[in-house]
Amino acid sequence: MKRRRGRGSKHFDLLAPFYDRLMCRSEAVPLAEALNLPSDGVLLDVGGGTGRVSHALAPWVREVVVCDASRQMLERARQGGVAIVQGTAEHLPFGDGAIERVLVVDALHHFRSQEQAVRELVRVLAPKGRLLVSEPDTASASVRLIAFAERLALMDSRFLSPEEIAAIITAQGLTTRIVRHGTTAWIIADRQEG
Ligand SMILES: C[S@@+](CC[C@H](N)C(=O)[O-])C[C@H]1O[C@@H](n2cnc3c(N)ncnc32)[C@H](O)[C@@H]1O
């Protein structure tokens, strides 16, 4: 029987009180550059959790909105001062072309359907907008170990290689490039049409 994926948000409801203390601080400047900021538009952080990453990008955009499946993670983001929306990446509660910058950090492997999520990320992206997906790079042995540990923890994660992620995004009509930083890969995608 095919296992049902996507129970991750329950794990994150439990992890929420400790999450930011468990994670490294995110470097805002390189991410801002990769997202082609500043922008006078909205930055949507999908699977953005506590806002750990996007909170620091607020000075470069008109508004940061964190969308996440976990109410507990979002509550932390709200306390950090960013706008929050509860929802899943597979059914984003935003209009077509409404968002200038879309960010997904360390979350794609938790989504129930990465293909459906990418369709949604691209659908909400504005013309000339940019999408950045940051994922652990499966080329690294330590990442493969983490993937194995997450399976043991029944987190139902599915890690794709950066090339596989880029291919899914490219199939939706965006141009993509991959930038590697140690054990992390950024898939940077641009929507061309105006
Ligand atoms: C590892 S955390 C990353 C949080 C944040 N991006 C960061 O880097 O700090 C993964 C997040 O994805 C969220 N998530 C899992 N499945 C989701 C889905 N289908 N739609 C939206 N969010 C989801 C979880 O609730 C969790 O907050």
The ligand as a Tripos MOL2 file, in Angstrom:
@<TRIPOS>MOLECULE
LIG
   27    29     1     0     0
SMALL
NO_CHARGES

@<TRIPOS>ATOM
      1 C1         12.0040   22.1300    8.5120 C.3       1 LIG1
      2 S1         10.6530   23.2720    8.6640 S.3       1 LIG1
      3 C2         11.3240   24.6630    7.8150 C.3       1 LIG1
      4 C3         10.7710   25.9480    8.3200 C.3       1 LIG1
      5 C4         11.4490   27.2090    7.7440 C.3       1 LIG1
      6 N1         11.3520   27.2520    6.3020 N.3       1 LIG1
      7 C5         12.8890   27.2760    8.1870 C.2       1 LIG1
      8 O1         13.7830   27.0220    7.3610 O.co2     1 LIG1
      9 O2         13.1160   27.5800    9.3590 O.co2     1 LIG1
     10 C6          9.4390   22.6630    7.5130 C.3       1 LIG1
     11 C7          8.1160   23.4040    7.5890 C.3       1 LIG1
     12 O3          7.2610   22.9270    6.5380 O.3       1 LIG1
     13 C8          5.9310   22.9010    7.0370 C.3       1 LIG1
     14 N2          5.1240   22.0130    6.1830 N.ar      1 LIG1
     15 C9          5.1590   20.6620    6.1060 C.ar      1 LIG1
     16 N3          4.3030   20.2260    5.1540 N.ar      1 LIG1
     17 C10         3.7180   21.3500    4.6360 C.ar      1 LIG1
     18 C11         2.7770   21.5740    3.5840 C.ar      1 LIG1
     19 N4          2.2610   20.5590    2.8870 N.pl3     1 LIG1
     20 N5          2.4170   22.8420    3.2990 N.ar      1 LIG1
     21 C12         2.9510   23.8920    4.0020 C.ar      1 LIG1
     22 N6          3.8450   23.7310    4.9970 N.ar      1 LIG1
     23 C13         4.2440   22.4850    5.2990 C.ar      1 LIG1
     24 C14         6.0780   22.4320    8.4710 C.3       1 LIG1
     25 O4          4.9550   22.7440    9.2620 O.3       1 LIG1
     26 C15         7.3460   23.1910    8.8750 C.3       1 LIG1
     27 O5          7.0370   24.4380    9.4580 O.3       1 LIG1
@<TRIPOS>BOND
     1     1     2 1
     2     2     3 1
     3     2    10 1
     4     3     4 1
     5     4     5 1
     6     5     6 1
     7     5     7 1
     8     7     8 2
     9     7     9 1
    10    10    11 1
    11    11    12 1
    12    11    26 1
    13    12    13 1
    14    13    14 1
    15    13    24 1
    16    14    15 ar
    17    14    23 ar
    18    15    16 ar
    19    16    17 ar
    20    17    18 ar
    21    17    23 ar
    22    18    19 1
    23    18    20 ar
    24    20    21 ar
    25    21    22 ar
    26    22    23 ar
    27    24    25 1
    28    24    26 1
    29    26    27 1
@<TRIPOS>SUBSTRUCTURE
     1 LIG1         1 GROUP 0 **** ****
